[in-house]
Structures are given as C-alpha cells and as structure tokens.
Amino acid sequence: MDLPRYVDLVMIPGISFSILEPTAHADAAALIHRSLVHWYETRLRQGARFGESCAPFLLFPQVYEALDPGDSVAAFDQNGRLVGVCFLHPRETHVGVGIVAVEPEFAGRGIARSFLNRAVDRARELGKPLRLVSSLLNLESFSLYSRMGFVPHTLYQDLFIEVPITGLASASPPGVGQVRIASPYEARRIADFEFSLQGIRRQKDFEFFLQNSVGAWTVWIFEEVGGEIAGVLVSSQHPDWGMLGPGIATHQAAALALMWCALDTRRGQGTVALLPCVESELVRALYGWGARNIELHVAQVLGERPPAQGIAFPTFLPESA
Ligand SMILES: CC(C)(COP(=O)(O)OP(=O)(O)OC[C@H]1O[C@@H](n2cnc3c(N)ncnc32)[C@H](O)[C@@H]1OP(=O)(O)O)[C@@H](O)C(=O)NCCC(=O)NCCS
C-alpha cells in the first residue's frame, strides 16, 4: 500500500507535518528526551530520571518504524527542524497512540492536539477505538487526551525494581516451574489468549517480539498443568530499555511467577513494571522484592472498550493497554 508522504493536519502558522522518516530518528530521540527532561524538571524537579543521554530514546522511533512503517508523524518548523513527534500503532482491534512529544519552546501551539486529531481521523477511517496510557503526574498530557474525549478506565502504578546481582532476596513463588520461554511460532496462540481475556488483539506485536530483530525481547508463557495458557509476559532486555510488559494473566499466581522469572534474568539491573492498582497482593509482593513506586498511569480509550478480564500489564514501548 502506498502511504501518503505528507499528512493533512490542522494548519499551525510556521509548522508543517509529515511522516517521520528514518533519517530523522536521531533527532526524534533527542526531541523525546529533551521534552521529557524539560517537562519533568520544570513541573516536578525530576528531569534527572531520564538520564543525561538521549541515546536510549532512539529505540522509540526504531521500534515503531519496524512495527508500523510510515505511521509515525512529525512536525517541523520553518527551518526544517523537528519540533514534534507522535507514534501511531494500528492493531487488529484498535489503534494505539505511543508517546507524543513537543519541543518545549513550541508548547501550547496545538502541535500535540494536531497529532491527536490525526490519530482520531485514522482510527475513524479504520473503524476502531483509540487506546493509550497517560501519566497522572502529567496534567498537560492527561488534559490533551481527556479534551479529545478519551475516557480513563484502569489505574496502574509504575514500580521500579533493582534486582540484586545475587537475585531477588525472596524465595521464588509457587508456579515458576510452569513458566517457559515462548517458541517463535506462538504469536497467534498468544494473541488469541489476550483477545479471549481483554478483547484486544495484536498478533503483529507478538510476532515482532518473538522475531526479536529490533530491541531485545523475551516472551514468557505460564501454562496450566493441562497445557492451557494462563499468562504471557514480554520483557525487554535491551540495555537502554528495562521494562516488563505487555502482559496478561488469568490469575495472580501466574502473574507473579511470570514476573519473578523475567526479573531473575535482570540481575544487577533496574526494571520498570506497570501493575494494576487493584491487584493489591501482586503490588505488595513486588514491594517485598524491593520495588518502589515511581509514577501513576491510567489507561484511556476513545471509543468502545470491550469487557475485560484478567490482569493486564501495559508498557510504553510499544505503547499498549
Ligand atoms: C504533553 C505535550 C505533548 C503537549 O504538547 P503541546 O503541543 O504543548 O499541546 P497542545 O498545544 O496541543 O495543547 C494540549 C491541549 O491540552 C490543554 N490543556 C493543557 N493543560 C490543561 C489543563 N490543566 N486543563 C485542561 N486542559 C489543558 C490545552 O488547552 C490544549 O487543548 P486545546 O487545544 O483544546 O486548547 C508536551 O507538553 C510534551 O511534549 N511534554 C513532554 C513529553 C510528554 O510528557 N508527553 C506525554 C506523555 S506520552
């Protein structure tokens, strides 16, 4: 399919919009890093949490380009300087919106709003709802989405855990023997499992994780004694991106065993995981492993949200909820 090279967005004086080309990926990484550092430093005095280097953020455009070539949108100023990026992620059942970032000196001019309008148009063309995860510490982004009509539904707490070099201090939970690494051919089975619980389907994402050519992913499966899947968890092993998710489990014991196995491979490293706040036992088990809260996020939908069961673990890359 021929993708439009230039997208039609609301006119903002001095700003033009186009597809984010791979030649602009390094600029996109620098922009994402700069905008996050600026926002978190000026509002919360927490800019340092994003580190001094923009290099880790190169993974964002690279992952989205591999998953959805031509679906990332960029804004440029009159001199051709990149001043905004937004990643769209169309799936079988919905369209995901990845990180939206705008150059601080261009904030408040409607650039993010234009990106979101584009996302809404795209979802409307496809006849699918839009889904995303937004920070509850960041009122600008929460407001951006709620003004567009996004409705919050599930609250998550971001837990950061530094796994000691000797491994987690607590004993392994029951069920770790039922966890294994997925084979490269299980994407369909995993996607069906998620669909049966959450009503969303994204087989391409699981094929991408299992193929493992951009980033560094491990896909873990928890099986019941009869061989039925009861949980799936993806973990990023990339040195620039230590995060658990996406994941889905039918019960807490499966979720805990999956997390323990994934964390055990991350000895000596820091990892972030988003856990539903209602899963109190799970959250407290992670506190017991040394986890600390670092942020709160909320999953939001624009359009219909199918009934959901099970325990879902979203991630920011690729954005999922
Ligand atoms: C969040 C961010 C993308 C917003 O970009 P922006 O281009 O300045 O946003 P816009 O100018 O399009 O304005 C956003 C909308 O939110 C509204 N808004 C902002 N704060 C608000 C508040 N407290 N209450 C209500 N509405 C608010 C604005 O009025 C505007 O709506 P409008 O166009 O209907 O008037 C930008 O601040 C940024 O890059 N932050 C750092 C990266 C980040 O945190 N990204 C989001 C997390 S993924």
Ligand as a Chemical Component Dictionary entry (heavy atoms), coordinates in Angstrom:
data_LIG
# 
_chem_comp.id                   LIG 
_chem_comp.type                 NON-POLYMER 
_chem_comp.pdbx_formal_charge   0 
_chem_comp.three_letter_code    LIG 
# 
loop_
_chem_comp_atom.comp_id 
_chem_comp_atom.atom_id 
_chem_comp_atom.alt_atom_id 
_chem_comp_atom.type_symbol 
_chem_comp_atom.charge 
_chem_comp_atom.model_Cartn_x 
_chem_comp_atom.model_Cartn_y 
_chem_comp_atom.model_Cartn_z 
_chem_comp_atom.pdbx_ordinal 
LIG C1  C1  C 0 2.184  16.915 26.604 1  
LIG C2  C2  C 0 2.705  17.662 25.378 2  
LIG C3  C3  C 0 2.892  16.648 24.254 3  
LIG C4  C4  C 0 1.655  18.713 24.961 4  
LIG O1  O1  O 0 2.073  19.300 23.721 5  
LIG P1  P1  P 0 1.549  20.745 23.215 6  
LIG O2  O2  O 0 1.833  20.844 21.759 7  
LIG O3  O3  O 0 2.076  21.798 24.101 8  
LIG O4  O4  O 0 -0.025 20.622 23.446 9  
LIG P2  P2  P 0 -1.153 21.483 22.727 10 
LIG O5  O5  O 0 -0.660 22.870 22.479 11 
LIG O6  O6  O 0 -1.646 20.737 21.522 12 
LIG O7  O7  O 0 -2.279 21.562 23.850 13 
LIG C5  C5  C 0 -2.805 20.452 24.503 14 
LIG C6  C6  C 0 -4.249 20.686 24.981 15 
LIG O8  O8  O 0 -4.289 20.421 26.398 16 
LIG C7  C7  C 0 -4.960 21.519 27.039 17 
LIG N1  N1  N 0 -4.504 21.623 28.405 18 
LIG C8  C8  C 0 -3.220 21.682 28.866 19 
LIG N2  N2  N 0 -3.233 21.743 30.214 20 
LIG C9  C9  C 0 -4.535 21.668 30.598 21 
LIG C10 C10 C 0 -5.188 21.660 31.856 22 
LIG N3  N3  N 0 -4.517 21.709 33.002 23 
LIG N4  N4  N 0 -6.548 21.545 31.875 24 
LIG C11 C11 C 0 -7.246 21.478 30.735 25 
LIG N5  N5  N 0 -6.677 21.500 29.507 26 
LIG C12 C12 C 0 -5.331 21.602 29.449 27 
LIG C13 C13 C 0 -4.628 22.687 26.156 28 
LIG O9  O9  O 0 -5.558 23.767 26.364 29 
LIG C14 C14 C 0 -4.796 22.077 24.790 30 
LIG O10 O10 O 0 -6.154 21.875 24.420 31 
LIG P3  P3  P 0 -6.884 22.773 23.309 32 
LIG O11 O11 O 0 -6.074 22.622 22.047 33 
LIG O12 O12 O 0 -8.256 22.182 23.179 34 
LIG O13 O13 O 0 -6.879 24.166 23.872 35 
LIG C15 C15 C 0 4.029  18.401 25.689 36 
LIG O14 O14 O 0 3.898  19.123 26.883 37 
LIG C16 C16 C 0 5.231  17.486 25.841 38 
LIG O15 O15 O 0 5.898  17.190 24.867 39 
LIG N6  N6  N 0 5.539  17.052 27.088 40 
LIG C17 C17 C 0 6.706  16.196 27.323 41 
LIG C18 C18 C 0 6.509  14.799 26.768 42 
LIG C19 C19 C 0 5.292  14.183 27.382 43 
LIG O16 O16 O 0 5.090  14.274 28.579 44 
LIG N7  N7  N 0 4.451  13.552 26.562 45 
LIG C20 C20 C 0 3.193  12.997 27.008 46 
LIG C21 C21 C 0 3.358  11.708 27.659 47 
LIG S1  S1  S 0 3.363  10.424 26.482 48 
# 
loop_
_chem_comp_bond.comp_id 
_chem_comp_bond.atom_id_1 
_chem_comp_bond.atom_id_2 
_chem_comp_bond.value_order 
_chem_comp_bond.pdbx_ordinal 
LIG C1  C2  SING 1  
LIG C2  C3  SING 2  
LIG C2  C4  SING 3  
LIG C2  C15 SING 4  
LIG C4  O1  SING 5  
LIG O1  P1  SING 6  
LIG P1  O2  DOUB 7  
LIG P1  O3  SING 8  
LIG P1  O4  SING 9  
LIG O4  P2  SING 10 
LIG P2  O5  DOUB 11 
LIG P2  O6  SING 12 
LIG P2  O7  SING 13 
LIG O7  C5  SING 14 
LIG C5  C6  SING 15 
LIG C6  O8  SING 16 
LIG C6  C14 SING 17 
LIG O8  C7  SING 18 
LIG C7  N1  SING 19 
LIG C7  C13 SING 20 
LIG N1  C8  SING 21 
LIG N1  C12 SING 22 
LIG C8  N2  DOUB 23 
LIG N2  C9  SING 24 
LIG C9  C10 SING 25 
LIG C9  C12 DOUB 26 
LIG C10 N3  SING 27 
LIG C10 N4  DOUB 28 
LIG N4  C11 SING 29 
LIG C11 N5  DOUB 30 
LIG N5  C12 SING 31 
LIG C13 O9  SING 32 
LIG C13 C14 SING 33 
LIG C14 O10 SING 34 
LIG O10 P3  SING 35 
LIG P3  O11 DOUB 36 
LIG P3  O12 SING 37 
LIG P3  O13 SING 38 
LIG C15 O14 SING 39 
LIG C15 C16 SING 40 
LIG C16 O15 DOUB 41 
LIG C16 N6  SING 42 
LIG N6  C17 SING 43 
LIG C17 C18 SING 44 
LIG C18 C19 SING 45 
LIG C19 O16 DOUB 46 
LIG C19 N7  SING 47 
LIG N7  C20 SING 48 
LIG C20 C21 SING 49 
LIG C21 S1  SING 50 
# 
